[in-house]
Amino acid sequence: MTPPWLTELAAKAAHSPVPTALRPPANGAGRSAAVLLLFGDGPEGPDILLIQRSSKGRVHAGQPAFPGGGVDPGDDGPIGAALREAREETGLDPSGVEVVGTMPELYVWRSDNRVTPVLGWWHTPCAVHAASPDEVETVERVPVAELVDPANRLRLRHPRGIVPSVAFRVRGLLVWGFTAGVLDGVLTAAGFERPWDRSRIEDLPPEVLDLAARG
């Protein structure tokens, strides 16, 4: 059974305002894409499925992310694309997922994607792994409790002087950028966020910058 907090989150998320920096171009530019925000009930309470993209990739190399990718003609829209990509990337069985809603489309300028986040409940979990090694290095079910732990939260400063953005350091992953921004908003809307030190600001590690510069 889908937990009430996720049903309420889906209702809120469907009408949540899109930050100016993430609003899709008015001219319709950008490729349609989708990501799956898959929540489940793990040993430590609610968790969410994250992947770490391959460091060999051209765009978003080495970055933690939600499973997802471009919407193909046979996908029947963003929901179908999110489930298909999650199956291809992690071995997920889509029959074990209940889709509870979608969020407004967000624009990722670096990859020129118009991304629809799809919210899902993992009512029948299965084993997951890096099913597509060329695209994915690792797969993690990350507990919400770890994500909202103040010790795991920080802001990252870009050398170009961009305003420091939210980030998470969990399970050996540095979650930043688009994924961290969406996670931050979702965890806050669901009522999970705990007070944390927003003055904790670190520079983006050089190795992360080098991978990000590939795109």
C-alpha positions as CSV (number, residue, x, y, z in Angstrom):
1,M,0.0,0.0,0.0
2,T,1.3,3.4,-1.0
3,P,2.2,5.4,2.2
4,P,0.0,8.5,2.8
5,W,3.1,10.8,2.8
6,L,3.9,9.8,-0.8
7,T,0.3,10.2,-2.0
8,E,0.3,13.7,-0.4
9,L,3.7,14.5,-2.0
10,A,2.4,13.5,-5.4
11,A,-0.6,15.8,-5.0
12,K,1.6,18.7,-4.0
13,A,4.3,18.0,-6.6
14,A,1.9,18.0,-9.5
15,H,1.3,21.7,-9.0
16,S,4.6,22.8,-7.5
17,P,6.1,25.9,-9.1
18,V,9.2,25.5,-11.3
19,P,12.2,27.6,-10.4
20,T,13.2,30.1,-13.1
21,A,16.5,28.4,-13.8
22,L,14.7,25.1,-14.6
23,R,11.8,26.4,-16.7
24,P,11.7,24.7,-20.1
25,P,12.2,27.1,-23.1
26,A,9.0,28.7,-24.3
27,N,9.9,27.8,-27.9
28,G,9.6,24.1,-27.1
29,A,13.3,23.3,-27.5
30,G,14.8,20.4,-25.8
31,R,14.4,16.6,-25.9
32,S,11.6,15.0,-23.9
33,A,13.0,12.9,-21.0
34,A,12.0,11.4,-17.7
35,V,13.5,10.2,-14.5
36,L,12.1,7.8,-11.9
37,L,12.0,8.9,-8.2
38,L,11.4,5.4,-6.8
39,F,10.7,5.2,-3.1
40,G,10.5,2.0,-1.2
41,D,10.4,0.7,2.4
42,G,13.9,-0.5,3.4
43,P,15.5,-1.8,6.6
44,E,16.0,1.8,7.8
45,G,12.7,3.2,6.7
46,P,11.8,4.9,3.4
47,D,14.5,4.9,0.8
48,I,15.0,6.0,-2.8
49,L,16.8,4.4,-5.7
50,L,19.8,6.2,-7.1
51,I,22.4,5.3,-9.7
52,Q,25.9,6.5,-10.4
53,R,26.4,7.2,-14.0
54,S,29.5,5.7,-15.7
55,S,32.6,7.8,-15.6
56,K,33.1,6.9,-19.3
57,G,30.0,8.8,-20.4
58,R,30.0,12.0,-22.3
59,V,27.3,13.9,-20.5
60,H,26.8,13.9,-16.6
61,A,29.7,11.4,-16.4
62,G,30.2,9.9,-13.0
63,Q,27.3,11.8,-11.4
64,P,24.7,10.2,-9.1
65,A,21.3,10.4,-10.6
66,F,17.8,9.0,-10.7
67,P,17.3,6.2,-13.3
68,G,16.0,7.7,-16.5
69,G,16.6,9.0,-20.0
70,G,15.0,10.2,-23.2
71,V,11.4,9.4,-24.1
72,D,11.3,7.1,-27.1
73,P,8.4,6.8,-29.6
74,G,7.3,3.5,-28.2
75,D,7.3,4.6,-24.5
76,D,3.8,6.0,-24.3
77,G,5.1,9.1,-22.6
78,P,7.3,10.0,-19.7
79,I,6.0,7.3,-17.3
80,G,6.7,4.5,-19.8
81,A,10.2,6.0,-20.5
82,A,11.1,6.3,-16.8
83,L,10.1,2.6,-16.1
84,R,11.9,1.4,-19.2
85,E,15.1,3.2,-18.5
86,A,15.0,2.0,-14.8
87,R,14.7,-1.5,-16.1
88,E,17.5,-1.2,-18.6
89,E,19.8,0.6,-16.1
90,T,19.1,-1.3,-12.9
91,G,17.3,-4.5,-13.7
92,L,14.1,-3.1,-12.0
93,D,10.9,-5.1,-12.5
94,P,8.3,-2.4,-13.4
95,S,5.5,-4.7,-12.3
96,G,6.6,-4.1,-8.7
97,V,6.2,-0.3,-9.0
98,E,3.0,1.8,-8.5
99,V,3.3,5.2,-10.3
100,V,1.7,7.7,-8.0
101,G,2.2,10.9,-10.0
102,T,4.4,13.2,-12.0
103,M,6.1,16.5,-11.3
104,P,6.1,19.5,-13.7
105,E,8.6,19.3,-16.5
106,L,12.1,20.7,-15.7
107,Y,14.8,21.8,-18.2
108,V,18.4,20.6,-17.9
109,W,20.3,23.0,-20.2
110,R,23.5,21.0,-20.2
111,S,21.9,18.0,-21.9
112,D,19.1,20.0,-23.5
113,N,16.5,17.7,-21.9
114,R,13.0,18.6,-20.8
115,V,12.7,16.2,-17.8
116,T,9.5,14.9,-16.2
117,P,10.1,13.4,-12.8
118,V,7.9,10.4,-12.2
119,L,7.1,9.5,-8.6
120,G,6.8,5.7,-7.8
121,W,6.2,3.4,-4.9
122,W,8.2,0.1,-4.9
123,H,5.5,-2.1,-3.4
124,T,7.3,-5.3,-4.4
125,P,11.1,-4.7,-4.3
126,C,13.5,-6.8,-6.4
127,A,17.3,-7.1,-6.6
128,V,18.8,-4.3,-8.6
129,H,22.3,-3.8,-10.0
130,A,24.3,-2.0,-12.7
131,A,22.5,-3.7,-15.6
132,S,24.1,-1.5,-18.2
133,P,27.8,-1.1,-17.3
134,D,28.5,1.3,-20.1
135,E,25.9,3.7,-18.6
136,V,25.8,2.9,-14.9
137,E,28.6,2.1,-12.4
138,T,26.7,1.5,-9.2
139,V,23.1,1.3,-7.9
140,E,22.1,2.3,-4.4
141,R,18.9,2.3,-2.3
142,V,19.7,5.3,-0.2
143,P,17.7,5.7,3.1
144,V,15.8,9.0,3.4
145,A,17.2,9.1,7.0
146,E,20.7,9.4,5.6
147,L,19.8,12.0,3.1
148,V,18.2,14.3,5.7
149,D,21.0,13.7,8.3
150,P,22.5,17.2,8.8
151,A,25.9,15.6,8.8
152,N,25.4,14.6,5.2
153,R,24.2,17.9,3.9
154,L,26.3,20.7,2.4
155,R,26.4,23.3,-0.4
156,L,28.9,23.3,-3.2
157,R,30.6,26.2,-4.8
158,H,31.5,26.3,-8.5
159,P,34.8,28.0,-9.5
160,R,32.9,30.1,-12.0
161,G,31.2,31.9,-9.1
162,I,27.8,30.3,-9.4
163,V,25.7,30.6,-6.3
164,P,26.4,27.5,-4.0
165,S,23.9,24.7,-4.6
166,V,22.6,22.0,-2.3
167,A,24.4,18.6,-2.1
168,F,24.4,15.4,-0.2
169,R,27.3,13.1,0.7
170,V,25.9,9.6,1.3
171,R,27.0,6.0,0.6
172,G,30.3,7.2,-0.9
173,L,28.3,9.4,-3.4
174,L,28.5,13.1,-3.8
175,V,24.9,14.0,-5.0
176,W,24.8,17.4,-6.5
177,G,23.4,19.4,-9.4
178,F,20.0,18.6,-10.9
179,T,19.5,15.4,-8.8
180,A,20.3,17.1,-5.5
181,G,18.0,20.0,-6.3
182,V,15.1,17.8,-7.0
183,L,15.8,15.6,-4.0
184,D,16.0,18.7,-1.8
185,G,12.6,19.9,-3.0
186,V,11.0,16.5,-2.7
187,L,12.3,15.8,0.8
188,T,11.1,19.2,2.0
189,A,7.7,18.8,0.4
190,A,7.3,15.4,2.0
191,G,8.1,16.8,5.5
192,F,11.3,14.8,5.9
193,E,13.8,17.7,5.9
194,R,15.7,18.4,9.2
195,P,17.5,21.7,10.0
196,W,21.0,21.7,8.6
197,D,24.0,24.1,8.4
198,R,23.6,26.0,5.1
199,S,26.8,27.9,5.8
200,R,28.7,24.6,5.2
201,I,30.1,25.4,1.8
202,E,32.8,23.4,0.0
203,D,34.3,23.7,-3.5
204,L,33.3,21.2,-6.1
205,P,36.1,18.6,-6.1
206,P,38.5,18.8,-9.2
207,E,37.7,15.3,-10.3
208,V,34.0,16.0,-10.3
209,L,34.6,19.2,-12.3
210,D,36.8,17.3,-14.8
211,L,34.0,14.8,-15.5
212,A,31.3,17.5,-15.7
213,A,33.4,19.4,-18.2
214,R,33.0,16.6,-20.8
215,G,29.5,17.5,-21.8
